[in-house]
Amino acid sequence: VNFLLRTVQQYPSQFEWMLAYSGAMFSTTLMPALLRVGLADFLSGKEQMGSSSSIVDVLKHLITKHRDDIRQAVVSMFQDSLIQPQSPDKIFTVPYLLDLAHSCSPLAEVMAEESLELLSPLALGVLLEQSVRWDAANVRMLCIQVLSRLDGP
């Protein structure tokens, strides 16, 4: 899976279709790996502002038929970020997910649907500790932009 994801990153126009096809066939396996690769790129600075277009394109393609698998992968990634919350990949999971949601409106809807259940007092406490390391202005801007894109009642 990681080899496929890295190949797509190097040659997006040639292999994006293969990732989308594989994601449709093996969504429960591919979605978490896709999100982890995106987080690694986000942490390395390769995709600081605006998530990888390949990842976003694949998510947009798959979310219509595999919404629950994507939801599970995002929820799992968020919950995992609360365990050992001081490691760099855990600290920057929420800004990464917000960046993805900013680039992919259907993902923003999935995250909004889950947010009330996920944001427990314990989770908010961990996020408060992690937020000291975030770029506050950027995260605030992403939150506002993601929220403004959601269709409200």
Secondary structure, DSSP 8 states (H G I E B T S, - for coil): -HHHHHHHHHSHHHHHHHHHHHHHHSHHHHHHHHHHHHHHHHHHTTTSSS--HHHHHHHHHHTTT-HHHHHHHHHHHHHHHTSSTTSHHHHTHHHHHHHHHHH-HHHHHHHHHHHHHH--HHHHHHHHHHHTTS-HHHHHHHHHHHHHHS---
